[in-house]
Amino acid sequence: MKDPVYIHDIVTLSLCEESCNGCGMCIKVCPHEVLELSGRKAHIVRKDYCMECGACALNCAAGAITVKSGVGCASGIINGLLRNSGPECGCSGTNCC
């Protein structure tokens, strides 16, 4: 699979590592492996891979993650239309807007 980078350095995802309780739910629900667990805390390791589906934030009991859900999919769809390649957000229908 091609790397799912949408628009470089524009993703709205943010993580407050101090608030993270290390449960790992964000890692389990992220379809693009944007986060990793290390040192009993989650860390953003592939921010540009984020499609901003919002699954990580919705499943973060500590409230350590924020993201403007849907923005990444919208960007992928708009880019596909502009390139005449069809609307494609790269999520294969899973957690897609």
Jmol script that loads the backbone (N, CA, C; Angstrom):
load data "model"
ATOM      1  N   MET A   1       0.823  -1.181   0.000  1.00  0.00           N
ATOM      2  CA  MET A   1       0.000   0.000   0.000  1.00  0.00           C
ATOM      3  C   MET A   1       0.870   1.249   0.000  1.00  0.00           C
ATOM      4  N   LYS A   2       0.467   2.210  -0.761  1.00  0.00           N
ATOM      5  CA  LYS A   2       1.145   3.494  -0.808  1.00  0.00           C
ATOM      6  C   LYS A   2       1.007   4.196   0.536  1.00  0.00           C
ATOM      7  N   ASP A   3       2.038   4.937   0.957  1.00  0.00           N
ATOM      8  CA  ASP A   3       1.952   5.687   2.203  1.00  0.00           C
ATOM      9  C   ASP A   3       0.767   6.636   2.165  1.00  0.00           C
ATOM     10  N   PRO A   4      -0.093   6.608   3.197  1.00  0.00           N
ATOM     11  CA  PRO A   4      -1.313   7.408   3.193  1.00  0.00           C
ATOM     12  C   PRO A   4      -1.113   8.850   3.675  1.00  0.00           C
ATOM     13  N   VAL A   5      -0.185   9.577   3.099  1.00  0.00           N
ATOM     14  CA  VAL A   5       0.037  10.968   3.477  1.00  0.00           C
ATOM     15  C   VAL A   5      -0.957  11.833   2.715  1.00  0.00           C
ATOM     16  N   TYR A   6      -1.685  12.660   3.416  1.00  0.00           N
ATOM     17  CA  TYR A   6      -2.697  13.493   2.781  1.00  0.00           C
ATOM     18  C   TYR A   6      -2.107  14.830   2.369  1.00  0.00           C
ATOM     19  N   ILE A   7      -2.002  15.744   3.250  1.00  0.00           N
ATOM     20  CA  ILE A   7      -1.358  17.029   2.967  1.00  0.00           C
ATOM     21  C   ILE A   7      -0.288  17.196   4.039  1.00  0.00           C
ATOM     22  N   HIS A   8       0.947  17.364   3.630  1.00  0.00           N
ATOM     23  CA  HIS A   8       2.074  17.409   4.564  1.00  0.00           C
ATOM     24  C   HIS A   8       1.897  18.512   5.605  1.00  0.00           C
ATOM     25  N   ASP A   9       2.055  18.119   6.869  1.00  0.00           N
ATOM     26  CA  ASP A   9       2.112  19.019   8.019  1.00  0.00           C
ATOM     27  C   ASP A   9       0.878  19.906   8.180  1.00  0.00           C
ATOM     28  N   ILE A  10      -0.307  19.375   7.893  1.00  0.00           N
ATOM     29  CA  ILE A  10      -1.529  20.155   8.050  1.00  0.00           C
ATOM     30  C   ILE A  10      -2.550  19.465   8.955  1.00  0.00           C
ATOM     31  N   VAL A  11      -2.258  18.261   9.384  1.00  0.00           N
ATOM     32  CA  VAL A  11      -3.176  17.464  10.193  1.00  0.00           C
ATOM     33  C   VAL A  11      -3.473  18.156  11.522  1.00  0.00           C
ATOM     34  N   THR A  12      -4.726  18.094  11.946  1.00  0.00           N
ATOM     35  CA  THR A  12      -5.160  18.766  13.178  1.00  0.00           C
ATOM     36  C   THR A  12      -4.962  17.919  14.430  1.00  0.00           C
ATOM     37  N   LEU A  13      -4.424  16.731  14.303  1.00  0.00           N
ATOM     38  CA  LEU A  13      -4.219  15.814  15.423  1.00  0.00           C
ATOM     39  C   LEU A  13      -3.226  16.386  16.427  1.00  0.00           C
ATOM     40  N   SER A  14      -3.590  16.320  17.708  1.00  0.00           N
ATOM     41  CA  SER A  14      -2.635  16.683  18.757  1.00  0.00           C
ATOM     42  C   SER A  14      -2.827  15.764  19.952  1.00  0.00           C
ATOM     43  N   LEU A  15      -1.763  15.570  20.692  1.00  0.00           N
ATOM     44  CA  LEU A  15      -1.756  14.657  21.831  1.00  0.00           C
ATOM     45  C   LEU A  15      -1.044  15.320  22.998  1.00  0.00           C
ATOM     46  N   CYS A  16      -1.690  15.333  24.149  1.00  0.00           N
ATOM     47  CA  CYS A  16      -1.068  15.820  25.383  1.00  0.00           C
ATOM     48  C   CYS A  16      -0.506  14.594  26.093  1.00  0.00           C
ATOM     49  N   GLU A  17       0.772  14.343  25.914  1.00  0.00           N
ATOM     50  CA  GLU A  17       1.391  13.135  26.468  1.00  0.00           C
ATOM     51  C   GLU A  17       1.316  13.098  27.993  1.00  0.00           C
ATOM     52  N   GLU A  18       1.297  14.263  28.637  1.00  0.00           N
ATOM     53  CA  GLU A  18       1.203  14.304  30.097  1.00  0.00           C
ATOM     54  C   GLU A  18      -0.144  13.745  30.576  1.00  0.00           C
ATOM     55  N   SER A  19      -1.207  13.937  29.799  1.00  0.00           N
ATOM     56  CA  SER A  19      -2.540  13.449  30.166  1.00  0.00           C
ATOM     57  C   SER A  19      -2.765  11.993  29.795  1.00  0.00           C
ATOM     58  N   CYS A  20      -1.928  11.449  28.930  1.00  0.00           N
ATOM     59  CA  CYS A  20      -2.083  10.072  28.463  1.00  0.00           C
ATOM     60  C   CYS A  20      -1.934   9.093  29.628  1.00  0.00           C
ATOM     61  N   ASN A  21      -2.881   8.140  29.726  1.00  0.00           N
ATOM     62  CA  ASN A  21      -2.804   7.133  30.793  1.00  0.00           C
ATOM     63  C   ASN A  21      -2.197   5.815  30.309  1.00  0.00           C
ATOM     64  N   GLY A  22      -1.788   5.754  29.040  1.00  0.00           N
ATOM     65  CA  GLY A  22      -1.113   4.576  28.507  1.00  0.00           C
ATOM     66  C   GLY A  22      -1.997   3.383  28.231  1.00  0.00           C
ATOM     67  N   CYS A  23      -3.308   3.595  28.103  1.00  0.00           N
ATOM     68  CA  CYS A  23      -4.233   2.468  27.886  1.00  0.00           C
ATOM     69  C   CYS A  23      -4.051   1.816  26.515  1.00  0.00           C
ATOM     70  N   GLY A  24      -3.596   2.573  25.522  1.00  0.00           N
ATOM     71  CA  GLY A  24      -3.339   2.028  24.192  1.00  0.00           C
ATOM     72  C   GLY A  24      -4.546   1.937  23.274  1.00  0.00           C
ATOM     73  N   MET A  25      -5.689   2.421  23.702  1.00  0.00           N
ATOM     74  CA  MET A  25      -6.886   2.356  22.851  1.00  0.00           C
ATOM     75  C   MET A  25      -6.682   3.130  21.550  1.00  0.00           C
ATOM     76  N   CYS A  26      -6.004   4.251  21.594  1.00  0.00           N
ATOM     77  CA  CYS A  26      -5.780   5.046  20.384  1.00  0.00           C
ATOM     78  C   CYS A  26      -5.005   4.252  19.346  1.00  0.00           C
ATOM     79  N   ILE A  27      -4.076   3.451  19.793  1.00  0.00           N
ATOM     80  CA  ILE A  27      -3.266   2.636  18.891  1.00  0.00           C
ATOM     81  C   ILE A  27      -4.104   1.516  18.292  1.00  0.00           C
ATOM     82  N   LYS A  28      -4.979   0.932  19.084  1.00  0.00           N
ATOM     83  CA  LYS A  28      -5.843  -0.160  18.618  1.00  0.00           C
ATOM     84  C   LYS A  28      -6.832   0.305  17.555  1.00  0.00           C
ATOM     85  N   VAL A  29      -7.354   1.527  17.686  1.00  0.00           N
ATOM     86  CA  VAL A  29      -8.402   1.982  16.770  1.00  0.00           C
ATOM     87  C   VAL A  29      -7.887   2.770  15.569  1.00  0.00           C
ATOM     88  N   CYS A  30      -6.639   3.175  15.562  1.00  0.00           N
ATOM     89  CA  CYS A  30      -6.100   3.974  14.458  1.00  0.00           C
ATOM     90  C   CYS A  30      -5.848   3.090  13.232  1.00  0.00           C
ATOM     91  N   PRO A  31      -6.539   3.370  12.115  1.00  0.00           N
ATOM     92  CA  PRO A  31      -6.375   2.527  10.929  1.00  0.00           C
ATOM     93  C   PRO A  31      -5.061   2.745  10.184  1.00  0.00           C
ATOM     94  N   HIS A  32      -4.308   3.793  10.511  1.00  0.00           N
ATOM     95  CA  HIS A  32      -3.078   4.093   9.770  1.00  0.00           C
ATOM     96  C   HIS A  32      -1.825   4.089  10.635  1.00  0.00           C
ATOM     97  N   GLU A  33      -1.904   3.504  11.832  1.00  0.00           N
ATOM     98  CA  GLU A  33      -0.743   3.359  12.717  1.00  0.00           C
ATOM     99  C   GLU A  33      -0.023   4.686  12.938  1.00  0.00           C
ATOM    100  N   VAL A  34      -0.789   5.712  13.254  1.00  0.00           N
ATOM    101  CA  VAL A  34      -0.244   7.054  13.476  1.00  0.00           C
ATOM    102  C   VAL A  34       0.430   7.152  14.838  1.00  0.00           C
ATOM    103  N   LEU A  35      -0.057   6.376  15.795  1.00  0.00           N
ATOM    104  CA  LEU A  35       0.430   6.451  17.176  1.00  0.00           C
ATOM    105  C   LEU A  35       1.136   5.171  17.580  1.00  0.00           C
ATOM    106  N   GLU A  36       2.057   5.300  18.530  1.00  0.00           N
ATOM    107  CA  GLU A  36       2.735   4.141  19.113  1.00  0.00           C
ATOM    108  C   GLU A  36       2.812   4.335  20.613  1.00  0.00           C
ATOM    109  N   LEU A  37       2.918   3.240  21.332  1.00  0.00           N
ATOM    110  CA  LEU A  37       3.045   3.274  22.779  1.00  0.00           C
ATOM    111  C   LEU A  37       4.493   3.010  23.142  1.00  0.00           C
ATOM    112  N   SER A  38       5.057   3.911  23.929  1.00  0.00           N
ATOM    113  CA  SER A  38       6.422   3.726  24.390  1.00  0.00           C
ATOM    114  C   SER A  38       6.580   4.457  25.710  1.00  0.00           C
ATOM    115  N   GLY A  39       7.244   3.818  26.649  1.00  0.00           N
ATOM    116  CA  GLY A  39       7.409   4.418  27.964  1.00  0.00           C
ATOM    117  C   GLY A  39       6.076   4.629  28.666  1.00  0.00           C
ATOM    118  N   ARG A  40       5.121   3.739  28.407  1.00  0.00           N
ATOM    119  CA  ARG A  40       3.778   3.768  29.007  1.00  0.00           C
ATOM    120  C   ARG A  40       2.978   5.012  28.636  1.00  0.00           C
ATOM    121  N   LYS A  41       3.314   5.623  27.499  1.00  0.00           N
ATOM    122  CA  LYS A  41       2.592   6.778  26.973  1.00  0.00           C
ATOM    123  C   LYS A  41       2.456   6.628  25.458  1.00  0.00           C
ATOM    124  N   ALA A  42       1.380   7.182  24.921  1.00  0.00           N
ATOM    125  CA  ALA A  42       1.207   7.208  23.468  1.00  0.00           C
ATOM    126  C   ALA A  42       2.036   8.352  22.898  1.00  0.00           C
ATOM    127  N   HIS A  43       2.517   8.159  21.681  1.00  0.00           N
ATOM    128  CA  HIS A  43       3.291   9.178  20.975  1.00  0.00           C
ATOM    129  C   HIS A  43       2.827   9.207  19.520  1.00  0.00           C
ATOM    130  N   ILE A  44       2.747  10.388  18.941  1.00  0.00           N
ATOM    131  CA  ILE A  44       2.441  10.520  17.520  1.00  0.00           C
ATOM    132  C   ILE A  44       3.729  10.264  16.760  1.00  0.00           C
ATOM    133  N   VAL A  45       3.720   9.263  15.889  1.00  0.00           N
ATOM    134  CA  VAL A  45       4.934   8.916  15.151  1.00  0.00           C
ATOM    135  C   VAL A  45       4.799   9.111  13.642  1.00  0.00           C
ATOM    136  N   ARG A  46       3.581   9.148  13.134  1.00  0.00           N
ATOM    137  CA  ARG A  46       3.349   9.347  11.696  1.00  0.00           C
ATOM    138  C   ARG A  46       2.180  10.315  11.506  1.00  0.00           C
ATOM    139  N   LYS A  47       2.356  11.532  11.930  1.00  0.00           N
ATOM    140  CA  LYS A  47       1.262  12.515  11.940  1.00  0.00           C
ATOM    141  C   LYS A  47       0.648  12.713  10.552  1.00  0.00           C
ATOM    142  N   ASP A  48       1.461  12.757   9.522  1.00  0.00           N
ATOM    143  CA  ASP A  48       0.952  12.984   8.171  1.00  0.00           C
ATOM    144  C   ASP A  48       0.142  11.808   7.631  1.00  0.00           C
ATOM    145  N   TYR A  49       0.177  10.648   8.300  1.00  0.00           N
ATOM    146  CA  TYR A  49      -0.630   9.498   7.892  1.00  0.00           C
ATOM    147  C   TYR A  49      -2.058   9.599   8.424  1.00  0.00           C
ATOM    148  N   CYS A  50      -2.305  10.526   9.330  1.00  0.00           N
ATOM    149  CA  CYS A  50      -3.611  10.673   9.966  1.00  0.00           C
ATOM    150  C   CYS A  50      -4.657  11.126   8.957  1.00  0.00           C
ATOM    151  N   MET A  51      -5.787  10.384   8.895  1.00  0.00           N
ATOM    152  CA  MET A  51      -6.882  10.768   8.008  1.00  0.00           C
ATOM    153  C   MET A  51      -7.963  11.520   8.770  1.00  0.00           C
ATOM    154  N   GLU A  52      -7.670  11.822  10.019  1.00  0.00           N
ATOM    155  CA  GLU A  52      -8.549  12.607  10.880  1.00  0.00           C
ATOM    156  C   GLU A  52      -9.941  11.998  11.009  1.00  0.00           C
ATOM    157  N   CYS A  53     -10.004  10.681  11.153  1.00  0.00           N
ATOM    158  CA  CYS A  53     -11.297   9.999  11.330  1.00  0.00           C
ATOM    159  C   CYS A  53     -11.870  10.254  12.717  1.00  0.00           C
ATOM    160  N   GLY A  54     -11.002  10.560  13.686  1.00  0.00           N
ATOM    161  CA  GLY A  54     -11.452  10.873  15.036  1.00  0.00           C
ATOM    162  C   GLY A  54     -11.563   9.688  15.969  1.00  0.00           C
ATOM    163  N   ALA A  55     -11.267   8.481  15.479  1.00  0.00           N
ATOM    164  CA  ALA A  55     -11.399   7.278  16.310  1.00  0.00           C
ATOM    165  C   ALA A  55     -10.516   7.344  17.553  1.00  0.00           C
ATOM    166  N   CYS A  56      -9.314   7.851  17.419  1.00  0.00           N
ATOM    167  CA  CYS A  56      -8.394   7.919  18.562  1.00  0.00           C
ATOM    168  C   CYS A  56      -8.950   8.829  19.652  1.00  0.00           C
ATOM    169  N   ALA A  57      -9.419  10.003  19.272  1.00  0.00           N
ATOM    170  CA  ALA A  57      -9.955  10.961  20.244  1.00  0.00           C
ATOM    171  C   ALA A  57     -11.230  10.423  20.897  1.00  0.00           C
ATOM    172  N   LEU A  58     -12.088   9.788  20.111  1.00  0.00           N
ATOM    173  CA  LEU A  58     -13.337   9.241  20.654  1.00  0.00           C
ATOM    174  C   LEU A  58     -13.085   8.122  21.655  1.00  0.00           C
ATOM    175  N   ASN A  59     -11.976   7.415  21.507  1.00  0.00           N
ATOM    176  CA  ASN A  59     -11.662   6.285  22.371  1.00  0.00           C
ATOM    177  C   ASN A  59     -10.636   6.607  23.445  1.00  0.00           C
ATOM    178  N   CYS A  60     -10.264   7.864  23.593  1.00  0.00           N
ATOM    179  CA  CYS A  60      -9.281   8.268  24.604  1.00  0.00           C
ATOM    180  C   CYS A  60     -10.012   8.673  25.878  1.00  0.00           C
ATOM    181  N   ALA A  61     -10.036   7.772  26.854  1.00  0.00           N
ATOM    182  CA  ALA A  61     -10.727   8.030  28.122  1.00  0.00           C
ATOM    183  C   ALA A  61     -10.082   9.180  28.897  1.00  0.00           C
ATOM    184  N   ALA A  62      -8.790   9.413  28.670  1.00  0.00           N
ATOM    185  CA  ALA A  62      -8.079  10.478  29.375  1.00  0.00           C
ATOM    186  C   ALA A  62      -8.289  11.844  28.737  1.00  0.00           C
ATOM    187  N   GLY A  63      -8.867  11.873  27.536  1.00  0.00           N
ATOM    188  CA  GLY A  63      -9.065  13.143  26.840  1.00  0.00           C
ATOM    189  C   GLY A  63      -7.767  13.783  26.389  1.00  0.00           C
ATOM    190  N   ALA A  64      -6.756  12.958  26.156  1.00  0.00           N
ATOM    191  CA  ALA A  64      -5.433  13.461  25.795  1.00  0.00           C
ATOM    192  C   ALA A  64      -5.281  13.769  24.308  1.00  0.00           C
ATOM    193  N   ILE A  65      -6.234  13.346  23.489  1.00  0.00           N
ATOM    194  CA  ILE A  65      -6.133  13.500  22.039  1.00  0.00           C
ATOM    195  C   ILE A  65      -7.241  14.411  21.522  1.00  0.00           C
ATOM    196  N   THR A  66      -6.858  15.323  20.643  1.00  0.00           N
ATOM    197  CA  THR A  66      -7.840  16.152  19.950  1.00  0.00           C
ATOM    198  C   THR A  66      -7.553  16.093  18.455  1.00  0.00           C
ATOM    199  N   VAL A  67      -8.629  16.135  17.668  1.00  0.00           N
ATOM    200  CA  VAL A  67      -8.514  16.129  16.213  1.00  0.00           C
ATOM    201  C   VAL A  67      -9.823  16.664  15.649  1.00  0.00           C
ATOM    202  N   LYS A  68      -9.733  17.438  14.600  1.00  0.00           N
ATOM    203  CA  LYS A  68     -10.928  17.916  13.917  1.00  0.00           C
ATOM    204  C   LYS A  68     -11.341  16.839  12.928  1.00  0.00           C
ATOM    205  N   SER A  69     -12.235  15.991  13.376  1.00  0.00           N
ATOM    206  CA  SER A  69     -12.650  14.818  12.614  1.00  0.00           C
ATOM    207  C   SER A  69     -13.219  15.182  11.256  1.00  0.00           C
ATOM    208  N   GLY A  70     -12.785  14.428  10.238  1.00  0.00           N
ATOM    209  CA  GLY A  70     -13.309  14.587   8.886  1.00  0.00           C
ATOM    210  C   GLY A  70     -12.473  15.438   7.967  1.00  0.00           C
ATOM    211  N   VAL A  71     -11.590  16.250   8.487  1.00  0.00           N
ATOM    212  CA  VAL A  71     -10.802  17.152   7.654  1.00  0.00           C
ATOM    213  C   VAL A  71      -9.897  16.385   6.694  1.00  0.00           C
ATOM    214  N   GLY A  72      -9.256  15.317   7.148  1.00  0.00           N
ATOM    215  CA  GLY A  72      -8.349  14.543   6.297  1.00  0.00           C
ATOM    216  C   GLY A  72      -9.067  13.865   5.149  1.00  0.00           C
ATOM    217  N   CYS A  73     -10.220  13.267   5.446  1.00  0.00           N
ATOM    218  CA  CYS A  73     -11.008  12.629   4.386  1.00  0.00           C
ATOM    219  C   CYS A  73     -11.436  13.670   3.358  1.00  0.00           C
ATOM    220  N   ALA A  74     -11.862  14.819   3.829  1.00  0.00           N
ATOM    221  CA  ALA A  74     -12.292  15.879   2.915  1.00  0.00           C
ATOM    222  C   ALA A  74     -11.141  16.292   2.004  1.00  0.00           C
ATOM    223  N   SER A  75      -9.949  16.407   2.550  1.00  0.00           N
ATOM    224  CA  SER A  75      -8.780  16.779   1.746  1.00  0.00           C
ATOM    225  C   SER A  75      -8.492  15.725   0.687  1.00  0.00           C
ATOM    226  N   GLY A  76      -8.575  14.442   1.083  1.00  0.00           N
ATOM    227  CA  GLY A  76      -8.337  13.359   0.125  1.00  0.00           C
ATOM    228  C   GLY A  76      -9.355  13.356  -0.996  1.00  0.00           C
ATOM    229  N   ILE A  77     -10.591  13.592  -0.662  1.00  0.00           N
ATOM    230  CA  ILE A  77     -11.649  13.620  -1.666  1.00  0.00           C
ATOM    231  C   ILE A  77     -11.465  14.797  -2.615  1.00  0.00           C
ATOM    232  N   ILE A  78     -11.189  15.971  -2.061  1.00  0.00           N
ATOM    233  CA  ILE A  78     -10.977  17.167  -2.895  1.00  0.00           C
ATOM    234  C   ILE A  78      -9.773  16.980  -3.802  1.00  0.00           C
ATOM    235  N   ASN A  79      -8.665  16.449  -3.266  1.00  0.00           N
ATOM    236  CA  ASN A  79      -7.468  16.227  -4.091  1.00  0.00           C
ATOM    237  C   ASN A  79      -7.750  15.244  -5.220  1.00  0.00           C
ATOM    238  N   GLY A  80      -8.503  14.195  -4.931  1.00  0.00           N
ATOM    239  CA  GLY A  80      -8.857  13.223  -5.970  1.00  0.00           C
ATOM    240  C   GLY A  80      -9.678  13.859  -7.075  1.00  0.00           C
ATOM    241  N   LEU A  81     -10.620  14.701  -6.694  1.00  0.00           N
ATOM    242  CA  LEU A  81     -11.441  15.386  -7.688  1.00  0.00           C
ATOM    243  C   LEU A  81     -10.610  16.357  -8.528  1.00  0.00           C
ATOM    244  N   LEU A  82      -9.704  17.080  -7.883  1.00  0.00           N
ATOM    245  CA  LEU A  82      -8.852  18.030  -8.600  1.00  0.00           C
ATOM    246  C   LEU A  82      -7.903  17.337  -9.569  1.00  0.00           C
ATOM    247  N   ARG A  83      -7.489  16.125  -9.231  1.00  0.00           N
ATOM    248  CA  ARG A  83      -6.549  15.374 -10.073  1.00  0.00           C
ATOM    249  C   ARG A  83      -7.271  14.462 -11.071  1.00  0.00           C
ATOM    250  N   ASN A  84      -8.582  14.515 -11.109  1.00  0.00           N
ATOM    251  CA  ASN A  84      -9.379  13.641 -11.968  1.00  0.00           C
ATOM    252  C   ASN A  84      -9.096  12.164 -11.716  1.00  0.00           C
ATOM    253  N   SER A  85      -8.727  11.831 -10.490  1.00  0.00           N
ATOM    254  CA  SER A  85      -8.459  10.439 -10.156  1.00  0.00           C
ATOM    255  C   SER A  85      -9.581   9.845  -9.325  1.00  0.00           C
ATOM    256  N   GLY A  86     -10.632  10.602  -9.118  1.00  0.00           N
ATOM    257  CA  GLY A  86     -11.768  10.138  -8.337  1.00  0.00           C
ATOM    258  C   GLY A  86     -11.578  10.462  -6.873  1.00  0.00           C
ATOM    259  N   PRO A  87     -12.657  10.627  -6.160  1.00  0.00           N
ATOM    260  CA  PRO A  87     -12.556  10.932  -4.736  1.00  0.00           C
ATOM    261  C   PRO A  87     -12.049   9.738  -3.959  1.00  0.00           C
ATOM    262  N   GLU A  88     -10.944   9.882  -3.275  1.00  0.00           N
ATOM    263  CA  GLU A  88     -10.339   8.790  -2.522  1.00  0.00           C
ATOM    264  C   GLU A  88      -9.705   9.323  -1.245  1.00  0.00           C
ATOM    265  N   CYS A  89     -10.174   8.813  -0.130  1.00  0.00           N
ATOM    266  CA  CYS A  89      -9.586   9.243   1.140  1.00  0.00           C
ATOM    267  C   CYS A  89      -8.654   8.189   1.728  1.00  0.00           C
ATOM    268  N   GLY A  90      -8.569   7.023   1.099  1.00  0.00           N
ATOM    269  CA  GLY A  90      -7.611   6.007   1.538  1.00  0.00           C
ATOM    270  C   GLY A  90      -8.053   5.165   2.715  1.00  0.00           C
ATOM    271  N   CYS A  91      -9.289   5.312   3.136  1.00  0.00           N
ATOM    272  CA  CYS A  91      -9.707   4.554   4.308  1.00  0.00           C
ATOM    273  C   CYS A  91     -10.476   3.294   3.962  1.00  0.00           C
ATOM    274  N   SER A  92     -10.661   2.999   2.708  1.00  0.00           N
ATOM    275  CA  SER A  92     -11.324   1.773   2.234  1.00  0.00           C
ATOM    276  C   SER A  92     -12.675   1.535   2.891  1.00  0.00           C
ATOM    277  N   GLY A  93     -13.383   2.602   3.176  1.00  0.00           N
ATOM    278  CA  GLY A  93     -14.719   2.492   3.740  1.00  0.00           C
ATOM    279  C   GLY A  93     -14.771   2.309   5.246  1.00  0.00           C
ATOM    280  N   THR A  94     -13.656   2.056   5.902  1.00  0.00           N
ATOM    281  CA  THR A  94     -13.624   1.880   7.337  1.00  0.00           C
ATOM    282  C   THR A  94     -13.461   3.230   8.015  1.00  0.00           C
ATOM    283  N   ASN A  95     -14.366   3.570   8.899  1.00  0.00           N
ATOM    284  CA  ASN A  95     -14.336   4.849   9.616  1.00  0.00           C
ATOM    285  C   ASN A  95     -14.326   6.035   8.675  1.00  0.00           C
ATOM    286  N   CYS A  96     -14.879   5.871   7.501  1.00  0.00           N
ATOM    287  CA  CYS A  96     -14.859   6.932   6.506  1.00  0.00           C
ATOM    288  C   CYS A  96     -16.034   7.880   6.697  1.00  0.00           C
ATOM    289  N   CYS A  97     -15.801   9.123   6.345  1.00  0.00           N
ATOM    290  CA  CYS A  97     -16.868  10.118   6.459  1.00  0.00           C
ATOM    291  C   CYS A  97     -17.875   9.949   5.329  1.00  0.00           C
TER     292      CYS A  97
END
end "model"
wireframe off; spacefill off
backbone 0.3
color backbone group
